[in-house]
Amino acid sequence: MFRNVRHMIYDLIEWRSQILSGTLPQDELKELKKKVTAKIDYGNRILDLDLVVRDEDGNILDPEQTSTISLFRAHEIASKQVEERLQEEKSQKQNIDINRQAKFAATPSFALFVNLKNVVCKIGEDAEVLMSLYDPLESKFISENYLVRWSSCGLPKDIDRLHNLRAVFTDLGSKDLKREKISFVCQIVRVGRMELRDNNTRKLTSGLRRPFGVAGTSLS
């Protein structure tokens, strides 16, 4: 609703500046005023505000100088125009949804390309960086993990793969694209001692995997 009203207000601001410029011919000015009043009436309707009754030129009718029958007829015409506009908007939205579904059905498989540039996270030990796709509504991962082993020096373990850490999540079908929400999740697992501050060599451990951090971004 906010986005719809914002777009309408932007349109009204632009049209108002055109009207105030005084450069439009009379016929274009008349058409633009009708467009402005139609937009205002439509906005009032979707916001559940009162319907303003107008004459053919878009001017507000004065109830003190207009008969009750004339007001009623003008109200009927205005209501019909707004209803037609609402039906038109609904029809356009349905057509867009149908076209989108048809496009998904015609393309059975999609892919997501990921290029890992850097891991900016102070860990202190070696780590594993796991990237995957996640459905937050179903609370489950919908892909396998792309694993990168990261050294304590802040570089990939396999130095030959520096600047070449790429992966493709394949076989994402129309079912995945129709999910209401989908997120890209990155998990960081620390690999090393039980405790980072463990300096006692007699009980020093190594190679233990401990969850360290997580990050996510919406791909919906």
URFENQUI-V530793 format. One record per residue. N is the residue number from 0. PHI is phi in radians with two decimals (* if undefined). OMEGA is omega in radians with two decimals (NA if undefined). Layout:
n = [N:N]
phi = [PHI:PHI]
omega = [OMEGA:OMEGA]
This chain:
n = [0:1:2:3:4:5:6:7:8:9:10:11:12:13:14:15:16:17:18:19:20:21:22:23:24:25:26:27:28:29:30:31:32:33:34:35:36:37:38:39:40:41:42:43:44:45:46:47:48:49:50:51:52:53:54:55:56:57:58:59:60:61:62:63:64:65:66:67:68:69:70:71:72:73:74:75:76:77:78:79:80:81:82:83:84:85:86:87:88:89:90:91:92:93:94:95:96:97:98:99:100:101:102:103:104:105:106:107:108:109:110:111:112:113:114:115:116:117:118:119:120:121:122:123:124:125:126:127:128:129:130:131:132:133:134:135:136:137:138:139:140:141:142:143:144:145:146:147:148:149:150:151:152:153:154:155:156:157:158:159:160:161:162:163:164:165:166:167:168:169:170:171:172:173:174:175:176:177:178:179:180:181:182:183:184:185:186:187:188:189:190:191:192:193:194:195:196:197:198:199:200:201:202:203:204:205:206:207:208:209:210:211:212:213:214:215:216:217:218:219]
phi = [*:-1.06:-1.11:-1.07:-1.16:-1.07:-1.10:-1.14:-1.15:-1.04:-1.08:-1.12:-1.10:-1.15:-1.15:-1.09:-1.12:-1.17:-1.16:-1.26:-1.16:1.26:-1.80:-1.47:-1.11:-1.05:-1.17:-1.20:-1.11:-1.12:-1.12:-1.15:-1.12:-1.11:-1.13:-1.10:-1.14:-1.12:-1.14:-1.13:-1.08:-1.13:-1.10:-1.07:-1.21:-1.22:-1.66:1.05:-1.69:-1.17:-1.46:-1.53:-1.57:-2.24:-1.57:-1.12:-1.57:1.55:-1.42:-1.19:-1.33:-1.54:-1.12:-1.31:-2.04:-2.07:-1.20:-1.11:-1.14:-1.10:-1.10:-1.10:-1.15:-1.11:-1.14:-1.06:-1.10:-1.12:-1.11:-1.11:-1.12:-1.16:-1.09:-1.08:-1.16:-1.12:-1.13:-1.11:-1.09:-1.12:-1.13:-1.10:-1.13:-1.11:-1.11:-1.11:-1.09:-1.12:-1.10:-1.14:-1.12:-1.12:-1.14:-1.09:-1.15:-1.35:-2.01:-1.28:-2.43:-2.22:-2.47:-2.08:-1.66:-2.15:-2.17:-1.44:-1.54:-2.85:-2.07:-1.74:-2.70:-1.38:-1.80:1.64:-2.51:-1.11:-2.59:-2.02:-1.89:-2.00:-2.08:-2.77:-1.74:-2.42:-1.78:-1.22:-1.30:-1.58:0.97:-2.65:-1.40:-2.02:-2.59:-1.35:-1.53:-1.68:-1.83:-2.20:-1.56:-1.99:-1.51:-1.19:-1.42:1.54:-2.34:-1.09:-1.03:-1.54:-1.08:-1.18:-1.65:-1.03:1.13:-2.42:-1.66:-2.20:-2.59:-2.24:-1.51:-1.80:1.03:-1.52:-1.52:-1.10:-1.08:-1.20:-1.26:-1.49:-1.04:-1.12:-2.42:-2.60:-2.21:-1.78:-2.04:-2.07:-1.91:-2.03:-2.01:-1.38:-2.11:2.87:-1.28:-1.09:-2.19:-1.09:-1.54:-1.34:-1.87:-1.34:-1.11:-1.20:-2.02:-1.19:-1.95:-2.65:1.34:-1.45:-1.70:-2.28:-1.00:-2.07:-2.88:-2.60:-2.50:-2.61:-2.49:-1.39:-1.97:-1.02]
omega = [3.13:-3.14:3.13:-3.12:3.12:3.13:3.14:3.14:3.08:3.11:-3.12:3.12:-3.14:-3.13:3.12:3.13:3.10:3.14:-3.10:-3.12:3.12:-3.10:-3.09:3.02:-3.05:-3.11:3.10:3.12:3.14:3.12:-3.14:3.11:3.09:3.12:3.13:-3.11:3.10:3.12:3.14:3.14:3.12:3.12:3.10:-3.09:-3.10:3.07:3.14:3.06:-3.11:3.08:3.13:-3.13:-3.05:3.03:-3.08:-3.14:3.12:3.12:-3.14:3.14:3.12:-3.12:3.13:-3.07:-3.11:-3.12:-3.13:-3.13:3.12:3.10:-3.13:-3.13:3.11:3.11:3.11:-3.13:-3.12:-3.14:-3.14:-3.14:3.14:3.12:3.11:3.12:3.12:3.12:3.12:3.11:-3.14:3.14:3.12:3.13:3.12:3.12:3.11:3.14:-3.14:3.13:3.14:3.13:3.12:3.13:3.11:-3.11:-3.11:-3.13:-2.97:-3.02:3.09:-3.14:3.08:-3.13:-3.12:3.10:-3.12:-3.13:-3.05:3.02:-3.11:-3.10:-3.10:-3.05:3.13:3.11:3.06:-3.10:3.00:3.12:-3.10:-3.13:-3.09:3.11:-2.98:3.05:-3.07:-3.14:3.10:3.12:3.11:3.06:-3.08:3.10:3.01:-3.13:2.91:-3.00:3.01:3.10:-3.02:-3.09:3.12:3.13:-3.13:3.13:3.08:3.08:3.08:-3.03:3.14:-3.13:3.10:-3.08:3.13:-3.13:-3.05:3.09:3.09:3.02:-2.99:3.05:3.00:-3.08:-3.13:3.10:3.13:-3.11:3.12:3.10:-3.10:3.11:3.06:-3.05:3.01:-3.02:3.08:3.11:3.09:3.14:3.11:-3.14:-3.13:-3.07:3.07:3.10:3.13:-3.10:-3.11:-3.12:3.14:-3.04:-3.10:-3.14:-3.13:3.11:3.13:3.07:3.12:-3.13:-3.13:3.05:-3.08:-3.11:3.13:3.07:-3.14:3.06:-3.08:3.05:-3.01:NA]
